[in-house]
Amino acid sequence: MVVAKLCVTAGVTAVCALVLKSHKSELVPLCITAGGILMLLIALDYLTESIELIKQFSQAAGIDTSLVRTIFKIVGIGYVIELTASSVKDLGFESISDKLVLCGRIIIFLVSVPVLKTLYDVIVSLIGLA
């Protein structure tokens, strides 16, 4: 059902943008942005259910919640950067989009340092057991 909502929203947005392109071309970016925000809100509604399931799974498995939170931050940063970079590129500013993606990668690396430290600790403990 969520996929159908997303597809219908994308189709309606594309048709509206196509109609606006011939009459008021300056409103096309606004139409596309509104459609993108609407699709994002639809996806976020579905995402909250999945996040709750992952939280329950991580608690049952004994995984540290700060580690799960960090992984969610990394994924969230990636999605937000990609969405923004695509929107900026659609507006014709590819160089700004490329710089945004580079900055996003740097931020993701810096946020992932605690995950790397945890991975290092696990590897050291496994070597110690051998």
C-alpha positions as CSV (number, residue, x, y, z in Angstrom):
1,M,0.0,0.0,0.0
2,V,2.9,2.4,0.8
3,V,4.5,1.7,-2.6
4,A,1.2,2.5,-4.3
5,K,0.9,5.8,-2.4
6,L,4.4,6.7,-3.3
7,C,3.9,5.8,-7.0
8,V,0.6,7.7,-7.2
9,T,2.2,10.8,-5.5
10,A,5.2,10.7,-7.9
11,G,2.9,10.3,-10.9
12,V,0.6,13.2,-9.9
13,T,3.7,15.4,-9.2
14,A,5.2,14.6,-12.6
15,V,1.9,15.4,-14.4
16,C,1.5,18.6,-12.4
17,A,5.1,19.6,-13.2
18,L,4.5,18.8,-16.9
19,V,1.3,20.9,-17.0
20,L,3.0,23.8,-15.1
21,K,6.0,23.6,-17.4
22,S,4.0,24.9,-20.4
23,H,2.1,27.5,-18.5
24,K,4.1,28.8,-15.5
25,S,7.6,27.3,-15.7
26,E,8.8,29.1,-12.7
27,L,6.5,27.1,-10.5
28,V,7.9,23.7,-11.6
29,P,10.7,23.5,-9.0
30,L,8.1,24.4,-6.3
31,C,5.8,21.6,-7.5
32,I,8.6,19.1,-7.6
33,T,9.8,20.1,-4.1
34,A,6.2,19.8,-2.7
35,G,5.8,16.4,-4.3
36,G,9.2,15.2,-2.9
37,I,8.3,16.4,0.6
38,L,4.9,14.6,0.4
39,M,6.6,11.4,-0.7
40,L,9.1,11.7,2.1
41,L,6.4,12.2,4.7
42,I,4.6,9.1,3.4
43,A,7.8,7.1,3.7
44,L,8.6,8.4,7.1
45,D,5.2,7.3,8.4
46,Y,6.1,3.7,7.3
47,L,9.6,4.1,8.7
48,T,8.5,4.7,12.3
49,E,7.0,1.2,12.4
50,S,10.2,-0.4,11.2
51,I,12.4,1.6,13.7
52,E,10.3,0.3,16.6
53,L,10.8,-3.3,15.4
54,I,14.5,-2.8,15.1
55,K,14.7,-1.3,18.6
56,Q,12.9,-4.3,20.0
57,F,15.2,-6.7,18.1
58,S,18.3,-4.9,19.3
59,Q,17.1,-5.0,22.9
60,A,16.4,-8.7,22.7
61,A,19.8,-9.3,21.1
62,G,21.6,-7.3,23.8
63,I,23.0,-4.8,21.3
64,D,24.0,-1.4,22.9
65,T,21.3,1.2,22.1
66,S,23.9,3.9,21.5
67,L,25.4,1.8,18.7
68,V,22.0,1.3,17.1
69,R,21.3,5.1,17.4
70,T,24.6,5.9,15.8
71,I,23.8,3.6,12.9
72,F,20.4,5.2,12.4
73,K,22.2,8.6,12.4
74,I,24.6,7.5,9.7
75,V,21.7,6.1,7.5
76,G,19.7,9.3,8.2
77,I,22.5,11.6,7.3
78,G,23.1,9.6,4.1
79,Y,19.4,9.8,3.0
80,V,19.1,13.5,3.9
81,I,22.3,14.4,2.0
82,E,21.3,12.3,-1.0
83,L,17.8,13.9,-1.1
84,T,19.1,17.4,-0.8
85,A,21.9,16.8,-3.3
86,S,19.5,15.4,-5.9
87,S,17.2,18.4,-5.4
88,V,20.0,20.8,-5.8
89,K,21.2,19.0,-8.9
90,D,17.7,19.1,-10.4
91,L,17.7,22.8,-10.0
92,G,20.9,22.9,-12.1
93,F,23.6,23.4,-9.5
94,E,25.6,20.2,-9.9
95,S,28.8,21.6,-8.4
96,I,27.0,22.5,-5.2
97,S,25.5,19.1,-5.2
98,D,28.9,17.4,-5.5
99,K,30.3,19.5,-2.7
100,L,27.3,18.6,-0.5
101,V,27.8,14.9,-1.1
102,L,31.5,15.2,-0.2
103,C,30.7,17.0,3.0
104,G,28.1,14.4,3.8
105,R,30.7,11.6,3.4
106,I,33.0,13.4,5.7
107,I,30.3,13.8,8.3
108,I,29.3,10.2,8.0
109,F,32.9,9.1,8.6
110,L,33.2,11.3,11.7
111,V,29.9,10.0,13.1
112,S,30.9,6.4,12.4
113,V,34.0,6.6,14.6
114,P,32.2,5.1,17.6
115,V,31.0,2.2,15.5
116,L,34.6,1.6,14.3
117,K,35.8,1.7,17.9
118,T,33.2,-0.9,18.9
119,L,34.2,-3.1,15.9
120,Y,37.9,-2.8,17.0
121,D,37.0,-3.8,20.6
122,V,35.1,-6.9,19.3
123,I,38.0,-7.9,17.0
124,V,40.5,-7.5,19.9
125,S,38.3,-9.5,22.2
126,L,38.0,-12.3,19.6
127,I,41.8,-12.4,19.1
128,G,42.2,-12.6,22.8
129,L,39.9,-15.7,22.9
130,A,41.8,-17.5,20.3
